[in-house]
Amino acid sequence: MHGLLTGTLQVEHITVAISDLPETLAGVRLVQLSDFHFDGLRLSPSLLQAALAATQAARPDLIVLTGDYVTDDPEPIWELAGHLGTLQATYGICAVLGNHDIEWPQARTIITQALASVGIEVLWNQVSYPLGPGIAVVGLADFWSREFRPAPLFQSLPPNVPRLVLSHNPDSAEVLQRWRVDLQLSGHTHGGQIVIPGWGPLPAYTRTWMQRIPPWLRRRIPSPLFNQNCDRVILHWEWSQGLHRVGANQLYVNRGLGTYLPGRFCCPPEVTVITLTPASHHPQAQSVLRLESVSVG
């Protein structure tokens, strides 16, 4: 995807307060990457390299990947895995899969194998403790899959252990309100890609507008401009990007790296640097603290 359509990579720095976080984990730094759509079209080599460089510059303790590594054919994952395998973090890399990673036959198996081959731990309804017993990393199956089953995982966790939840689709946050989720990290939305200042993400409005257009004219509008299905990507477009409270839980949605036509507007691709702090230090989680623009060739 050409840089004019993608926009300039932005690194978002946030600090999030976590109840019961051990003092030994105060200041631990996570980097989140999401929605690569690595298919030769939707992610330029220069943007990918800029994202990898920004990730390493943050000196992460843990890197988390929140899905949609490919768009359809899973074979490009092998090349992408080679790039991701160059990343270094103190406690490694954890990943979950997105809806595009499970659409083609055997895609889930192929993508899991490719990521595992470079040392990335892929979680599918599993709990891991890469940072030690002080915080659990819960990786969920994609929300649209038939295997999205969070209940057994949360019921198995001690109530006083903080939970970092990786779930590709932010709509899952509505269901996850039943359990303690200290911080959910999601992607999937691309931030809406086109954001109208003062209004919000364009896809939240497109179907309503299309229904007001006569059918004969509707058929003549190029689908990338007004996709009648794009409002079905999520129900909660108010969660399309950034940090949110969902009941008692916290949700952060990354805008992703890959871009569909017609491109991005006021919605740059994103690398997220997340610093965790005990809630006793910050009674309320803070939103974005600092923005750093990174030029992409």
ZIMOPE-V35513 format. One record per pair of residues at least 12 apart in sequence whose C-alpha atoms are under 8 Angstrom apart, sorted by the first residue. I is the first residue (numbers start at 0). J is the second residue. D is the distance in Angstrom with one decimal. If there is no record, write none. Layout:
# ZIMOPE-V35513
i:I j:J d:D
i:I j:J d:D
This chain:
# ZIMOPE-V35513
i:0 j:40 d:5.3
i:0 j:41 d:4.8
i:0 j:42 d:5.3
i:0 j:43 d:5.2
i:0 j:258 d:7.0
i:1 j:43 d:6.7
i:2 j:43 d:7.7
i:2 j:46 d:8.0
i:2 j:295 d:7.3
i:2 j:296 d:7.6
i:4 j:260 d:7.9
i:4 j:261 d:7.2
i:4 j:262 d:4.5
i:4 j:263 d:5.8
i:5 j:258 d:6.2
i:5 j:262 d:5.7
i:5 j:263 d:5.5
i:5 j:267 d:6.9
i:5 j:268 d:7.1
i:6 j:263 d:6.6
i:6 j:264 d:7.7
i:6 j:266 d:7.9
i:6 j:267 d:5.4
i:6 j:268 d:7.0
i:7 j:267 d:6.0
i:7 j:268 d:6.9
i:7 j:292 d:7.0
i:7 j:293 d:6.5
i:7 j:294 d:6.0
i:7 j:295 d:6.1
i:8 j:46 d:7.1
i:8 j:49 d:7.5
i:8 j:50 d:7.4
i:8 j:267 d:6.0
i:8 j:268 d:5.1
i:8 j:269 d:5.8
i:8 j:270 d:7.6
i:8 j:292 d:6.4
i:8 j:293 d:5.5
i:8 j:294 d:6.8
i:8 j:295 d:6.8
i:9 j:267 d:6.3
i:9 j:268 d:6.2
i:9 j:269 d:5.0
i:9 j:270 d:6.4
i:9 j:290 d:6.9
i:9 j:291 d:6.0
i:9 j:292 d:4.9
i:9 j:293 d:6.0
i:10 j:53 d:7.4
i:10 j:269 d:5.8
i:10 j:270 d:4.8
i:10 j:271 d:5.7
i:10 j:272 d:7.1
i:10 j:290 d:6.0
i:10 j:291 d:5.3
i:10 j:292 d:6.5
i:10 j:293 d:7.3
i:11 j:269 d:6.9
i:11 j:270 d:6.3
i:11 j:271 d:4.8
i:11 j:272 d:6.0
i:11 j:287 d:6.6
i:11 j:288 d:7.8
i:11 j:289 d:6.5
i:11 j:290 d:5.3
i:11 j:291 d:6.8
i:12 j:271 d:6.1
i:12 j:272 d:4.8
i:12 j:273 d:6.0
i:12 j:274 d:7.8
i:12 j:287 d:5.9
i:12 j:288 d:5.8
i:12 j:289 d:5.4
i:12 j:290 d:6.6
i:13 j:271 d:7.7
i:13 j:272 d:6.4
i:13 j:273 d:5.1
i:13 j:274 d:6.3
i:13 j:285 d:6.8
i:13 j:286 d:6.0
i:13 j:287 d:4.7
i:13 j:288 d:5.5
i:13 j:289 d:7.4
i:14 j:273 d:5.7
i:14 j:274 d:4.7
i:14 j:275 d:5.9
i:14 j:276 d:7.0
i:14 j:284 d:6.9
i:14 j:285 d:5.8
i:14 j:286 d:7.1
i:14 j:287 d:7.5
i:14 j:288 d:7.3
i:15 j:273 d:7.1
i:15 j:274 d:6.3
i:15 j:275 d:5.1
i:15 j:276 d:6.2
i:15 j:284 d:4.7
i:15 j:285 d:5.9
i:15 j:286 d:7.8
i:16 j:275 d:6.0
i:16 j:276 d:4.9
i:16 j:277 d:5.4
i:16 j:278 d:4.5
i:16 j:279 d:8.0
i:16 j:280 d:7.5
i:16 j:281 d:5.8
i:16 j:282 d:7.1
i:16 j:283 d:6.4
i:16 j:284 d:4.8
i:16 j:285 d:7.5
i:17 j:161 d:7.2
i:17 j:181 d:6.1
i:17 j:182 d:7.8
i:17 j:275 d:6.7
i:17 j:276 d:6.0
i:17 j:277 d:5.1
i:17 j:278 d:4.9
i:17 j:284 d:7.9
i:18 j:161 d:6.8
i:18 j:181 d:7.3
i:18 j:277 d:5.9
i:18 j:278 d:4.9
i:18 j:279 d:7.5
i:19 j:159 d:6.8
i:19 j:160 d:6.9
i:19 j:161 d:6.3
i:19 j:277 d:6.7
i:19 j:278 d:7.3
i:20 j:133 d:6.7
i:20 j:134 d:7.1
i:20 j:161 d:6.5
i:20 j:276 d:7.2
i:20 j:277 d:5.1
i:20 j:278 d:7.5
i:21 j:133 d:6.0
i:21 j:277 d:7.1
i:22 j:277 d:7.0
i:24 j:133 d:7.7
i:24 j:275 d:7.6
i:24 j:276 d:7.6
i:25 j:275 d:6.1
i:25 j:276 d:4.8
i:25 j:277 d:6.1
i:26 j:274 d:5.6
i:26 j:275 d:5.4
i:26 j:276 d:5.6
i:27 j:60 d:6.3
i:27 j:274 d:5.7
i:27 j:275 d:5.5
i:27 j:276 d:7.6
i:28 j:58 d:7.8
i:28 j:59 d:5.3
i:28 j:60 d:5.2
i:28 j:61 d:6.7
i:28 j:272 d:6.9
i:28 j:273 d:5.7
i:28 j:274 d:4.6
i:28 j:275 d:6.6
i:29 j:59 d:5.5
i:29 j:60 d:5.9
i:29 j:61 d:4.9
i:29 j:62 d:5.6
i:29 j:63 d:7.1
i:29 j:272 d:5.8
i:29 j:273 d:5.0
i:29 j:274 d:6.3
i:30 j:54 d:6.4
i:30 j:57 d:7.6
i:30 j:59 d:6.0
i:30 j:61 d:6.6
i:30 j:62 d:4.8
i:30 j:63 d:6.2
i:30 j:270 d:7.1
i:30 j:271 d:5.5
i:30 j:272 d:4.6
i:30 j:273 d:6.1
i:31 j:62 d:6.0
i:31 j:63 d:4.9
i:31 j:64 d:5.8
i:31 j:65 d:7.4
i:31 j:184 d:7.9
i:31 j:253 d:7.5
i:31 j:270 d:6.2
i:31 j:271 d:5.1
i:31 j:272 d:6.6
i:31 j:273 d:7.8
i:32 j:62 d:7.8
i:32 j:63 d:6.5
i:32 j:64 d:5.0
i:32 j:65 d:6.6
i:32 j:253 d:7.5
i:32 j:255 d:6.7
i:32 j:256 d:7.6
i:32 j:269 d:7.6
i:32 j:270 d:5.7
i:32 j:271 d:6.9
i:33 j:64 d:5.6
i:33 j:65 d:4.9
i:33 j:66 d:5.7
i:33 j:67 d:7.0
i:33 j:68 d:7.7
i:33 j:185 d:7.9
i:33 j:186 d:5.8
i:33 j:187 d:7.8
i:33 j:253 d:6.6
i:33 j:254 d:7.5
i:33 j:255 d:4.7
i:33 j:256 d:6.4
i:34 j:65 d:7.1
i:34 j:66 d:5.7
i:34 j:67 d:4.6
i:34 j:68 d:5.9
i:34 j:186 d:6.6
i:34 j:187 d:6.5
i:34 j:189 d:7.4
i:34 j:254 d:8.0
i:34 j:255 d:4.7
i:34 j:256 d:5.7
i:34 j:257 d:5.7
i:35 j:66 d:7.8
i:35 j:67 d:6.1
i:35 j:68 d:4.9
i:35 j:69 d:6.6
i:35 j:255 d:6.7
i:35 j:256 d:5.2
i:35 j:257 d:4.7
i:36 j:67 d:5.9
i:36 j:68 d:5.1
i:36 j:69 d:4.2
i:36 j:70 d:4.9
i:36 j:256 d:7.8
i:36 j:257 d:5.1
i:36 j:258 d:7.6
i:37 j:68 d:6.0
i:37 j:69 d:4.9
i:37 j:70 d:6.8
i:37 j:75 d:6.6
i:37 j:76 d:7.3
i:37 j:79 d:6.9
i:37 j:257 d:7.3
i:38 j:69 d:6.0
i:38 j:70 d:6.4
i:38 j:72 d:8.0
i:38 j:75 d:6.1
i:41 j:257 d:5.2
i:41 j:258 d:5.1
i:41 j:259 d:6.1
i:42 j:256 d:6.9
i:42 j:257 d:4.9
i:42 j:258 d:6.7
i:45 j:295 d:6.1
i:45 j:296 d:5.9
i:46 j:256 d:7.8
i:46 j:295 d:5.9
i:46 j:296 d:7.7
i:47 j:256 d:7.7
i:49 j:293 d:7.4
i:49 j:294 d:7.9
i:49 j:295 d:6.4
i:50 j:270 d:6.5
i:51 j:83 d:7.7
i:51 j:86 d:7.1
i:53 j:270 d:7.4
i:54 j:86 d:7.8
i:54 j:270 d:7.2
i:55 j:86 d:6.8
i:55 j:87 d:6.9
i:57 j:272 d:7.0
i:58 j:88 d:7.0
i:59 j:87 d:7.8
i:59 j:88 d:5.2
i:59 j:89 d:6.8
i:60 j:88 d:5.1
i:60 j:89 d:4.6
i:60 j:90 d:5.7
i:60 j:91 d:7.5
i:61 j:88 d:5.4
i:61 j:89 d:6.3
i:61 j:90 d:5.3
i:61 j:91 d:5.6
i:61 j:92 d:5.9
i:61 j:93 d:7.7
i:61 j:129 d:8.0
i:61 j:130 d:7.8
i:62 j:88 d:6.4
i:62 j:91 d:6.5
i:62 j:92 d:4.7
i:62 j:93 d:6.4
i:63 j:92 d:5.7
i:63 j:93 d:4.9
i:63 j:94 d:5.6
i:63 j:165 d:7.9
i:64 j:92 d:7.6
i:64 j:93 d:6.3
i:64 j:94 d:4.5
i:64 j:95 d:6.4
i:65 j:94 d:5.9
i:65 j:95 d:5.3
i:65 j:96 d:6.5
i:65 j:97 d:7.0
i:65 j:165 d:6.4
i:65 j:166 d:6.7
i:65 j:167 d:5.3
i:65 j:184 d:7.3
i:65 j:185 d:6.0
i:65 j:186 d:6.2
i:66 j:94 d:7.1
i:66 j:95 d:5.6
i:66 j:96 d:4.3
i:66 j:97 d:4.2
i:66 j:98 d:7.8
i:66 j:100 d:7.2
i:66 j:167 d:5.8
i:66 j:186 d:7.3
i:66 j:187 d:7.6
i:67 j:96 d:6.4
i:67 j:97 d:4.7
i:67 j:98 d:6.6
i:67 j:99 d:5.3
i:67 j:100 d:5.6
i:67 j:187 d:7.5
i:68 j:96 d:7.8
i:68 j:97 d:7.8
i:68 j:99 d:7.7
i:68 j:100 d:6.6
i:69 j:99 d:6.5
i:69 j:100 d:6.3
i:70 j:99 d:5.5
i:70 j:100 d:7.3
i:71 j:99 d:6.1
i:71 j:100 d:7.4
i:71 j:102 d:6.9
i:71 j:103 d:6.4
i:72 j:103 d:6.6
i:72 j:106 d:7.7
i:73 j:100 d:7.1
i:73 j:103 d:7.3
i:73 j:106 d:5.5
i:73 j:109 d:6.8
i:73 j:110 d:6.6
i:74 j:109 d:7.7
i:76 j:110 d:6.1
i:76 j:113 d:6.5
i:76 j:114 d:7.9
i:77 j:110 d:7.9
i:77 j:113 d:5.6
i:77 j:114 d:7.9
i:80 j:113 d:6.1
i:80 j:114 d:5.6
i:80 j:117 d:6.7
i:81 j:117 d:7.1
i:83 j:117 d:7.7
i:84 j:117 d:5.0
i:84 j:118 d:7.1
i:84 j:119 d:7.7
i:90 j:129 d:5.8
i:90 j:130 d:6.4
i:91 j:118 d:7.9
i:91 j:119 d:7.2
i:91 j:129 d:7.3
i:92 j:118 d:7.6
i:92 j:119 d:5.2
i:92 j:120 d:6.2
i:93 j:119 d:5.9
i:93 j:120 d:4.8
i:93 j:121 d:6.0
i:93 j:122 d:7.2
i:94 j:119 d:6.9
i:94 j:120 d:6.0
i:94 j:121 d:4.7
i:94 j:122 d:6.1
i:94 j:138 d:7.3
i:94 j:165 d:7.6
i:95 j:121 d:5.6
i:95 j:122 d:5.4
i:95 j:123 d:6.5
i:95 j:138 d:5.9
i:95 j:139 d:6.8
i:95 j:140 d:7.2
i:95 j:141 d:7.9
i:95 j:165 d:6.5
i:95 j:166 d:6.9
i:95 j:167 d:7.1
i:96 j:121 d:7.7
i:96 j:123 d:7.6
i:96 j:140 d:6.9
i:96 j:141 d:6.3
i:96 j:167 d:6.8
i:97 j:141 d:5.5
i:97 j:167 d:5.4
i:97 j:168 d:7.5
i:97 j:187 d:7.4
i:98 j:141 d:6.0
i:98 j:142 d:7.9
i:98 j:143 d:6.8
i:98 j:144 d:7.5
i:98 j:167 d:7.9
i:121 j:138 d:7.9
i:122 j:137 d:7.6
i:122 j:138 d:4.8
i:122 j:139 d:6.7
i:122 j:140 d:7.8
i:123 j:138 d:5.7
i:123 j:139 d:5.2
i:123 j:140 d:4.8
i:124 j:137 d:7.3
i:124 j:138 d:5.6
i:124 j:139 d:4.4
i:124 j:140 d:5.4
i:124 j:147 d:7.3
i:124 j:148 d:6.9
i:124 j:149 d:6.9
i:124 j:152 d:7.1
i:125 j:137 d:6.0
i:125 j:138 d:5.5
i:125 j:139 d:6.7
i:125 j:152 d:7.0
i:126 j:138 d:6.3
i:126 j:152 d:7.1
i:133 j:160 d:6.5
i:133 j:161 d:7.1
i:134 j:160 d:5.9
i:134 j:161 d:5.0
i:134 j:162 d:5.8
i:134 j:163 d:7.1
i:135 j:160 d:6.9
i:135 j:161 d:6.3
i:135 j:162 d:4.9
i:135 j:163 d:6.1
i:136 j:162 d:6.0
i:136 j:163 d:4.8
i:136 j:164 d:5.8
i:136 j:165 d:7.4
i:137 j:152 d:7.7
i:137 j:162 d:6.8
i:137 j:163 d:6.1
i:137 j:164 d:4.7
i:137 j:165 d:6.1
i:138 j:164 d:6.0
i:138 j:165 d:4.8
i:138 j:166 d:6.5
i:139 j:164 d:7.5
i:139 j:165 d:6.3
i:139 j:166 d:5.4
i:140 j:166 d:7.2
i:141 j:166 d:6.7
i:141 j:167 d:6.2
i:141 j:168 d:7.0
i:142 j:166 d:7.4
i:142 j:167 d:7.3
i:142 j:168 d:6.1
i:142 j:170 d:7.8
i:142 j:171 d:6.1
i:149 j:175 d:7.7
i:153 j:178 d:6.8
i:153 j:179 d:8.0
i:158 j:179 d:8.0
i:161 j:180 d:7.5
i:161 j:181 d:6.0
i:162 j:179 d:7.3
i:162 j:180 d:5.5
i:162 j:181 d:5.3
i:162 j:182 d:6.8
i:163 j:180 d:6.7
i:163 j:181 d:6.1
i:163 j:182 d:5.1
i:163 j:183 d:6.0
i:163 j:184 d:7.6
i:164 j:180 d:6.7
i:164 j:181 d:7.9
i:164 j:182 d:6.2
i:164 j:183 d:4.5
i:164 j:184 d:6.2
i:165 j:183 d:5.9
i:165 j:184 d:5.1
i:165 j:185 d:6.4
i:166 j:183 d:6.9
i:166 j:184 d:6.3
i:166 j:185 d:5.3
i:166 j:186 d:8.0
i:167 j:184 d:7.5
i:167 j:185 d:4.7
i:167 j:186 d:5.3
i:167 j:187 d:5.9
i:168 j:185 d:5.8
i:168 j:186 d:6.2
i:168 j:187 d:5.5
i:168 j:188 d:7.8
i:168 j:233 d:7.7
i:169 j:184 d:8.0
i:169 j:185 d:5.4
i:169 j:186 d:6.8
i:169 j:187 d:7.4
i:169 j:233 d:7.6
i:169 j:235 d:7.9
i:169 j:238 d:7.0
i:169 j:239 d:7.8
i:169 j:250 d:7.7
i:169 j:252 d:6.9
i:170 j:233 d:6.2
i:170 j:234 d:6.6
i:170 j:235 d:6.3
i:172 j:245 d:6.8
i:172 j:250 d:7.2
i:173 j:245 d:7.1
i:176 j:245 d:7.0
i:176 j:246 d:6.2
i:176 j:247 d:7.2
i:176 j:248 d:6.7
i:179 j:247 d:7.7
i:179 j:248 d:6.7
i:180 j:248 d:5.2
i:180 j:249 d:6.9
i:181 j:248 d:5.7
i:181 j:249 d:5.9
i:182 j:248 d:6.7
i:182 j:249 d:4.8
i:182 j:250 d:5.7
i:182 j:251 d:7.3
i:183 j:248 d:7.9
i:183 j:249 d:6.1
i:183 j:250 d:4.6
i:183 j:251 d:6.1
i:184 j:250 d:6.1
i:184 j:251 d:5.1
i:184 j:252 d:6.1
i:184 j:253 d:7.6
i:185 j:250 d:7.5
i:185 j:251 d:6.3
i:185 j:252 d:4.8
i:185 j:253 d:6.3
i:186 j:252 d:5.2
i:186 j:253 d:4.9
i:186 j:254 d:6.3
i:186 j:255 d:6.3
i:187 j:232 d:7.9
i:187 j:254 d:7.7
i:187 j:255 d:7.5
i:188 j:232 d:6.9
i:188 j:233 d:7.3
i:188 j:239 d:5.7
i:188 j:240 d:7.6
i:188 j:254 d:6.6
i:188 j:255 d:7.8
i:189 j:239 d:7.5
i:189 j:240 d:7.9
i:189 j:253 d:7.3
i:189 j:254 d:4.3
i:189 j:255 d:5.2
i:189 j:256 d:7.7
i:189 j:257 d:7.7
i:189 j:258 d:7.4
i:189 j:268 d:7.8
i:190 j:239 d:5.0
i:190 j:240 d:5.0
i:190 j:252 d:7.8
i:190 j:253 d:7.2
i:190 j:254 d:4.5
i:190 j:255 d:7.5
i:190 j:266 d:6.3
i:191 j:239 d:6.4
i:191 j:254 d:7.9
i:191 j:266 d:7.4
i:192 j:254 d:8.0
i:192 j:258 d:7.4
i:192 j:262 d:6.7
i:192 j:263 d:4.6
i:192 j:264 d:6.3
i:192 j:265 d:7.7
i:192 j:266 d:5.4
i:192 j:267 d:7.8
i:193 j:262 d:7.5
i:193 j:263 d:5.2
i:193 j:264 d:4.6
i:193 j:265 d:6.4
i:193 j:266 d:6.2
i:194 j:264 d:6.0
i:194 j:265 d:5.5
i:194 j:266 d:6.2
i:195 j:264 d:7.9
i:195 j:265 d:7.3
i:196 j:265 d:7.7
i:200 j:236 d:7.3
i:200 j:239 d:7.7
i:202 j:229 d:5.7
i:202 j:230 d:5.1
i:203 j:229 d:7.9
i:203 j:230 d:5.3
i:203 j:236 d:6.2
i:204 j:230 d:7.3
i:205 j:225 d:6.1
i:205 j:226 d:7.2
i:205 j:227 d:6.7
i:205 j:229 d:7.7
i:205 j:230 d:6.9
i:206 j:225 d:7.8
i:206 j:226 d:7.6
i:206 j:227 d:5.2
i:206 j:228 d:7.3
i:206 j:229 d:7.8
i:206 j:230 d:6.5
i:209 j:225 d:7.4
i:209 j:227 d:7.0
i:223 j:260 d:5.9
i:223 j:261 d:5.8
i:224 j:261 d:6.5
i:238 j:252 d:7.0
i:239 j:252 d:6.4
i:239 j:254 d:7.8
i:240 j:252 d:4.6
i:240 j:253 d:5.8
i:240 j:254 d:6.0
i:241 j:253 d:6.6
i:241 j:286 d:7.7
i:241 j:287 d:7.7
i:242 j:286 d:6.0
i:242 j:287 d:7.7
i:253 j:269 d:6.5
i:253 j:270 d:7.5
i:253 j:271 d:6.9
i:254 j:266 d:7.4
i:254 j:267 d:7.4
i:254 j:268 d:5.8
i:254 j:269 d:5.6
i:255 j:268 d:5.5
i:255 j:269 d:5.5
i:255 j:270 d:7.5
i:256 j:268 d:4.8
i:256 j:269 d:6.1
i:256 j:270 d:7.9
